[in-house]
Amino acid sequence: MLREAFRVLKLGERFAVLDVVTRGEVPAEIRDKVLLWVGCIAGALRDEEYKDKLAMSGFQSIGIEPTRVYAVEDAREFLAGKGVDVDALAPQVESKFMSAFIRTVKPAKEAVTTTATCCAPGCCG
């Protein structure tokens, strides 16, 4: 999706989206429990992974600006009602999930890429 966004933007145009991202790794079993509370976190990318994917797609000037960082207390009542031991879960999820503006720019100039040309079968391999 990010490569397609990069492709359709004109040189120098910006890409911005509001998304849910994680700060650091979140184990799958923790994601499953917190998924009960916030459904969109199941596929949330780690902040650094999001930046890497944008950079690999060709974007530059990548920024992630948190708009809300979620605390365990935000979900205590809901999760406890689902049978989740919130106190045991808390250290693994406190401030790990956030809504954030992700902003980046397609460079104003196309990057010049060079490709090696082979002189004979098997010489580059």
VOFIKE-573410 format. One line per field, with one value per residue (C-alpha): residue number from 1; residue in three letters; chain; x, y, z. Coordinates in pm, 1 decimal. Each point is the difference from the previous one (the first is absolute). Layout:
k: c(NUM|...) $
r: c(ALA|...) $
c: c(A|...) $
u: c(X|...) $
v: c(Y|...) $
w: c(Z|...) $
// end
This chain:
k: c(1|2|3|4|5|6|7|8|9|10|11|12|13|14|15|16|17|18|19|20|21|22|23|24|25|26|27|28|29|30|31|32|33|34|35|36|37|38|39|40|41|42|43|44|45|46|47|48|49|50|51|52|53|54|55|56|57|58|59|60|61|62|63|64|65|66|67|68|69|70|71|72|73|74|75|76|77|78|79|80|81|82|83|84|85|86|87|88|89|90|91|92|93|94|95|96|97|98|99|100|101|102|103|104|105|106|107|108|109|110|111|112|113|114|115|116|117|118|119|120|121|122|123|124|125) $
r: c(MET|LEU|ARG|GLU|ALA|PHE|ARG|VAL|LEU|LYS|LEU|GLY|GLU|ARG|PHE|ALA|VAL|LEU|ASP|VAL|VAL|THR|ARG|GLY|GLU|VAL|PRO|ALA|GLU|ILE|ARG|ASP|LYS|VAL|LEU|LEU|TRP|VAL|GLY|CYS|ILE|ALA|GLY|ALA|LEU|ARG|ASP|GLU|GLU|TYR|LYS|ASP|LYS|LEU|ALA|MET|SER|GLY|PHE|GLN|SER|ILE|GLY|ILE|GLU|PRO|THR|ARG|VAL|TYR|ALA|VAL|GLU|ASP|ALA|ARG|GLU|PHE|LEU|ALA|GLY|LYS|GLY|VAL|ASP|VAL|ASP|ALA|LEU|ALA|PRO|GLN|VAL|GLU|SER|LYS|PHE|MET|SER|ALA|PHE|ILE|ARG|THR|VAL|LYS|PRO|ALA|LYS|GLU|ALA|VAL|THR|THR|THR|ALA|THR|CYS|CYS|ALA|PRO|GLY|CYS|CYS|GLY) $
c: c(A|A|A|A|A|A|A|A|A|A|A|A|A|A|A|A|A|A|A|A|A|A|A|A|A|A|A|A|A|A|A|A|A|A|A|A|A|A|A|A|A|A|A|A|A|A|A|A|A|A|A|A|A|A|A|A|A|A|A|A|A|A|A|A|A|A|A|A|A|A|A|A|A|A|A|A|A|A|A|A|A|A|A|A|A|A|A|A|A|A|A|A|A|A|A|A|A|A|A|A|A|A|A|A|A|A|A|A|A|A|A|A|A|A|A|A|A|A|A|A|A|A|A|A|A) $
u: c(0.0|283.9|175.4|-324.7|-45.7|356.0|-62.5|-310.5|138.0|164.5|355.3|11.8|-353.3|-73.1|-158.7|-176.1|-214.1|-134.7|71.5|60.3|361.8|189.4|309.0|232.2|-93.1|-327.8|-21.2|-282.6|-174.5|-8.1|-137.0|-276.1|-106.0|13.0|-182.0|-313.0|28.9|128.4|-70.4|231.9|317.0|15.0|181.7|166.0|357.5|284.2|97.3|348.1|-143.1|-244.2|289.2|203.0|-286.7|-53.4|373.2|12.6|-290.1|207.4|-139.5|215.6|-45.5|-199.6|-160.4|-227.6|-182.9|-198.2|-348.6|-93.8|204.5|-219.4|39.3|-115.0|-238.4|-184.9|-106.0|8.0|-376.2|-60.9|282.2|-80.3|-357.4|137.7|192.5|342.0|239.5|65.3|269.1|200.9|-47.7|81.5|382.6|-7.9|-243.8|30.2|58.4|75.3|-295.4|-60.8|-203.3|233.8|25.9|244.4|132.7|253.5|96.9|73.4|337.1|-15.9|246.5|4.1|285.3|253.8|54.1|268.3|-18.5|291.3|3.4|143.8|265.8|-72.9|-237.8|84.7|239.4|-227.5|-130.2) $
v: c(0.0|240.6|-64.4|72.0|324.2|95.6|-84.0|215.3|306.8|271.9|100.5|204.1|-93.1|-108.8|-316.3|11.7|-249.0|-46.1|-354.0|-213.5|-102.5|-171.2|113.2|-297.5|-366.0|-131.1|-380.2|-171.6|-124.0|357.5|127.3|-260.6|115.9|370.2|-68.6|-45.8|367.7|165.8|-201.7|195.8|-92.1|-357.4|111.2|311.1|40.2|77.7|367.2|-80.7|-263.6|259.2|240.7|-276.1|-94.1|363.1|45.0|-322.3|135.9|309.4|255.3|252.0|234.2|-263.1|103.9|-170.5|241.4|-163.5|142.7|-233.2|-251.6|-266.2|-91.5|-320.5|203.9|96.3|-363.3|-134.9|-33.7|-142.4|-257.5|-105.6|-63.6|-238.6|-199.1|148.5|46.4|367.3|37.5|-284.7|144.4|359.9|-8.2|-146.0|248.4|326.5|278.5|-254.8|93.0|340.0|179.6|206.8|220.2|-154.5|258.6|-31.5|146.7|-134.0|154.7|301.8|-169.5|-358.9|-200.9|-101.7|-371.1|-188.7|-362.9|-221.0|-158.4|-343.5|-63.8|-374.2|-262.9|-76.2|293.2|182.9|-290.5) $
w: c(0.0|84.5|-331.7|-183.6|195.5|-92.6|-366.4|-37.9|179.4|-204.4|80.1|320.4|112.4|356.6|135.6|337.2|186.8|351.5|115.9|307.0|57.2|277.9|182.6|-12.9|-20.4|138.8|39.3|-190.9|316.6|131.4|-332.4|21.9|347.0|-83.8|-327.6|212.0|91.8|-314.7|-312.5|-226.4|189.1|-129.6|-313.8|140.9|-117.6|236.6|-43.2|-133.8|-235.0|-136.6|-65.9|-166.2|-231.5|-99.2|-68.0|-205.1|-205.5|-81.4|245.3|185.3|298.9|187.7|326.7|250.0|229.6|282.3|42.2|285.6|194.5|157.4|365.3|165.2|213.8|-320.2|-34.6|356.5|47.1|-346.1|14.8|356.7|-113.4|-265.2|259.8|-76.1|293.7|-66.7|266.0|-154.9|-347.3|93.1|-12.2|-351.7|-152.9|193.2|-256.6|-276.4|-220.9|-149.7|-259.1|-209.3|-305.9|-243.8|-241.1|-276.7|-336.6|-344.9|-91.9|-230.8|-236.3|-117.6|145.0|-260.9|5.4|-178.9|-90.2|-75.3|-343.0|-43.0|-255.3|-32.7|136.3|362.7|55.3|245.4|186.1) $
// end
